[in-house]
């Protein structure tokens, strides 16, 4: 099979929720010398993004989404161990969660997956995460990047509260912060002192990877 065929096959396996196809094609990608990172990003992750869009447009429903993510994870289990962690070799740490009051986690899970694919060690706090928990997790894990999301305007204030919490603990400058979710805009990100917001999970992962590279190595000591 050609590389394109394998990559398109991976996307289709995720869209159709075919777990076995996803892991078989992932193995095939490795056997044929396809870059595992490309296979994850352009193959598996792309399928998941298509499904997320369909879900948002009510063309697909929760069971489809779960099957798609199971297929994606099955493929990632095969591919991720073969992705070379670039840079200094030390894995970058990501703390991620949906803010307090928000129980949505599809977008968050997608971002977490993409971040793992580019080499982050993801500490997933889940959904409806209290402000203090974000701040404590960042400090305990000496995070490089923190990602918070919300799909509801009513809980956007909690993002501000997390930023204030980091500030009052004196650790805000030790990490990069990215926020996301439907109501989030770049002017809101700027307003609360976050570093970025991106339109999709893939973009978020690329941004985070670059942002984490420029942090001072000894800043948590």
C-alpha positions as CSV (number, residue, x, y, z in Angstrom):
1,X,0.0,0.0,0.0
2,X,1.1,3.5,-0.7
3,X,1.6,6.0,2.1
4,X,-1.5,8.0,1.0
5,X,-3.6,4.9,1.0
6,X,-2.6,4.0,4.5
7,X,-3.2,7.5,5.8
8,X,-6.6,7.8,4.2
9,X,-7.4,4.3,5.5
10,X,-6.6,5.4,9.0
11,X,-8.8,8.5,8.7
12,X,-11.7,6.2,7.4
13,X,-11.1,3.7,10.1
14,X,-11.7,6.4,12.7
15,X,-14.6,7.9,11.0
16,X,-16.3,4.5,10.7
17,X,-15.3,3.5,14.2
18,X,-13.4,0.5,13.1
19,X,-11.0,-0.3,15.9
20,X,-9.3,-3.4,14.3
21,X,-8.8,-1.6,11.0
22,X,-7.2,1.3,12.8
23,X,-4.7,-0.9,14.6
24,X,-3.9,-3.1,11.6
25,X,-3.3,-0.1,9.4
26,X,-1.2,1.6,12.0
27,X,1.0,-1.5,12.1
28,X,1.1,-1.5,8.3
29,X,2.2,2.2,8.5
30,X,5.1,1.2,10.7
31,X,6.0,-1.8,8.4
32,X,5.9,0.4,5.3
33,X,8.1,3.1,6.9
34,X,5.4,5.8,7.2
35,X,6.4,8.4,9.8
36,X,4.3,7.5,12.8
37,X,3.8,11.2,13.7
38,X,2.3,11.8,10.2
39,X,0.2,8.7,10.5
40,X,-1.3,10.0,13.8
41,X,-1.8,13.6,12.8
42,X,-2.8,13.2,9.1
43,X,-4.5,9.9,9.6
44,X,-6.1,9.1,13.0
45,X,-6.4,12.6,14.3
46,X,-7.9,13.9,11.1
47,X,-10.6,11.2,11.3
48,X,-11.4,12.4,14.9
49,X,-11.6,16.0,13.8
50,X,-14.0,15.1,11.0
51,X,-16.2,13.3,13.6
52,X,-16.1,16.2,16.1
53,X,-17.3,18.5,13.4
54,X,-20.1,16.1,12.4
55,X,-21.0,15.8,16.1
56,X,-21.2,19.6,16.4
57,X,-23.4,19.8,13.3
58,X,-25.6,17.0,14.7
59,X,-24.7,14.7,11.8
60,X,-23.1,12.2,14.2
61,X,-24.0,11.3,17.8
62,X,-22.3,10.3,21.0
63,X,-22.1,6.5,20.2
64,X,-20.4,7.3,16.9
65,X,-18.0,9.6,18.6
66,X,-17.1,7.0,21.2
67,X,-16.5,4.4,18.5
68,X,-14.3,6.8,16.6
69,X,-12.2,7.7,19.6
70,X,-11.8,4.0,20.5
71,X,-10.6,3.4,16.9
72,X,-8.2,6.4,17.2
73,X,-6.8,5.2,20.5
74,X,-6.3,1.7,19.1
75,X,-4.2,3.1,16.3
76,X,-2.3,5.4,18.6
77,X,-1.4,2.6,21.0
78,X,0.5,1.1,18.0
79,X,2.0,4.3,16.7
80,X,2.8,6.5,19.7
81,X,5.6,4.4,21.1
82,X,7.4,4.9,17.8
83,X,7.2,8.7,17.8
84,X,10.6,10.1,18.6
85,X,10.4,12.7,21.3
86,X,12.3,15.6,19.7
87,X,14.3,18.2,21.6
88,X,16.1,17.8,24.9
89,X,14.7,14.3,25.5
90,X,12.8,15.5,28.6
91,X,9.1,15.1,28.0
92,X,7.1,18.3,28.3
93,X,4.3,18.3,30.8
94,X,0.8,19.4,30.0
95,X,-2.0,20.0,32.6
96,X,-5.4,19.9,30.9
97,X,-9.0,20.1,31.9
98,X,-12.5,21.6,31.4
99,X,-13.1,24.4,33.9
100,X,-15.4,24.2,36.9
101,X,-19.0,24.1,35.9
102,X,-18.4,22.6,32.5
103,X,-19.0,18.9,31.9
104,X,-18.0,18.8,28.2
105,X,-14.9,16.9,27.4
106,X,-14.9,15.9,23.8
107,X,-12.8,18.9,22.7
108,X,-10.5,18.6,25.7
109,X,-9.9,14.9,24.9
110,X,-9.1,15.7,21.3
111,X,-6.6,18.3,22.4
112,X,-5.1,15.9,25.0
113,X,-4.7,13.3,22.2
114,X,-3.0,15.7,19.9
115,X,-0.7,17.0,22.6
116,X,0.3,13.4,23.5
117,X,1.0,12.8,19.8
118,X,3.5,15.7,19.7
119,X,5.3,14.4,22.8
120,X,3.6,15.9,25.9
121,X,3.0,13.9,29.0
122,X,-0.7,14.8,29.7
123,X,-2.0,15.2,33.2
124,X,-5.7,15.1,32.6
125,X,-7.8,16.7,35.4
126,X,-11.0,15.8,33.6
127,X,-14.1,18.0,33.5
128,X,-15.7,20.4,36.0
129,X,-12.3,21.0,37.5
130,X,-12.1,23.4,40.5
131,X,-9.9,26.4,40.2
132,X,-7.5,25.3,43.0
133,X,-7.1,21.9,41.4
134,X,-5.7,23.5,38.2
135,X,-3.3,25.7,40.2
136,X,-2.1,22.8,42.4
137,X,-1.7,20.4,39.5
138,X,0.4,23.0,37.6
139,X,2.7,23.4,40.7
140,X,2.9,19.7,41.6
141,X,3.7,18.6,38.0
142,X,5.9,21.6,37.2
143,X,3.9,22.0,34.0
144,X,5.2,23.5,30.8
145,X,1.8,24.1,29.3
146,X,-1.7,24.3,30.8
147,X,-4.8,23.9,28.6
148,X,-8.3,24.8,29.8
149,X,-11.5,24.7,27.9
150,X,-15.2,25.5,28.3
151,X,-18.1,25.3,25.9
152,X,-20.3,27.6,28.0
153,X,-20.1,31.4,28.4
154,X,-21.3,31.0,32.0
155,X,-18.1,29.3,33.0
156,X,-15.7,31.5,31.2
157,X,-15.1,33.5,34.4
158,X,-13.5,30.4,35.9
159,X,-10.7,30.7,33.4
160,X,-10.0,34.2,34.8
161,X,-10.0,32.7,38.3
162,X,-7.5,30.0,37.4
163,X,-5.2,32.7,35.8
164,X,-5.5,34.8,39.0
165,X,-4.7,31.7,41.1
166,X,-1.5,31.1,39.1
167,X,-0.6,34.7,39.5
168,X,-1.1,34.8,43.2
169,X,0.9,31.7,43.7
170,X,3.7,33.4,41.7
171,X,3.9,30.7,39.1
172,X,2.2,32.2,36.1
173,X,5.4,32.9,34.2
174,X,6.6,29.3,34.6
175,X,4.3,28.0,31.9
176,X,2.4,28.7,28.8
177,X,-1.4,28.8,28.9
178,X,-3.7,28.0,26.1
179,X,-7.5,28.1,26.3
180,X,-10.2,26.8,24.1
181,X,-13.9,26.1,23.5
182,X,-16.7,27.6,21.4
183,X,-17.2,30.9,23.2
184,X,-13.5,31.6,23.6
185,X,-11.9,34.4,21.4
186,X,-8.4,35.6,21.1
187,X,-9.4,38.9,22.7
188,X,-10.8,37.0,25.7
189,X,-7.6,35.1,26.0
190,X,-5.6,38.3,26.0
191,X,-8.0,39.9,28.5
192,X,-7.4,37.1,31.1
193,X,-3.7,36.9,30.4
194,X,-3.6,33.5,28.6
195,X,-1.0,33.0,25.9
196,X,-3.2,31.7,23.1
197,X,-6.4,30.2,21.8
198,X,-6.5,28.1,18.6
199,X,-9.3,27.0,16.4
200,X,-8.6,23.3,16.5
201,X,-6.8,20.6,18.4
202,X,-4.1,20.1,15.9
203,X,-3.2,23.8,15.9
204,X,-3.2,23.8,19.7
205,X,-0.7,21.0,19.8
206,X,1.6,22.6,17.3
207,X,1.4,25.9,19.2
208,X,2.1,24.2,22.6
209,X,5.0,22.3,21.2
210,X,6.7,25.5,20.0
211,X,5.7,27.5,23.1
212,X,7.2,24.9,25.5
213,X,10.5,24.9,23.6
214,X,11.3,28.5,24.6
215,X,10.7,28.1,28.4
216,X,13.7,28.3,30.6
217,X,14.7,24.8,31.7
218,X,15.5,25.5,35.4
219,X,12.6,27.8,36.0
220,X,10.8,25.5,38.5
221,X,13.8,24.9,40.7
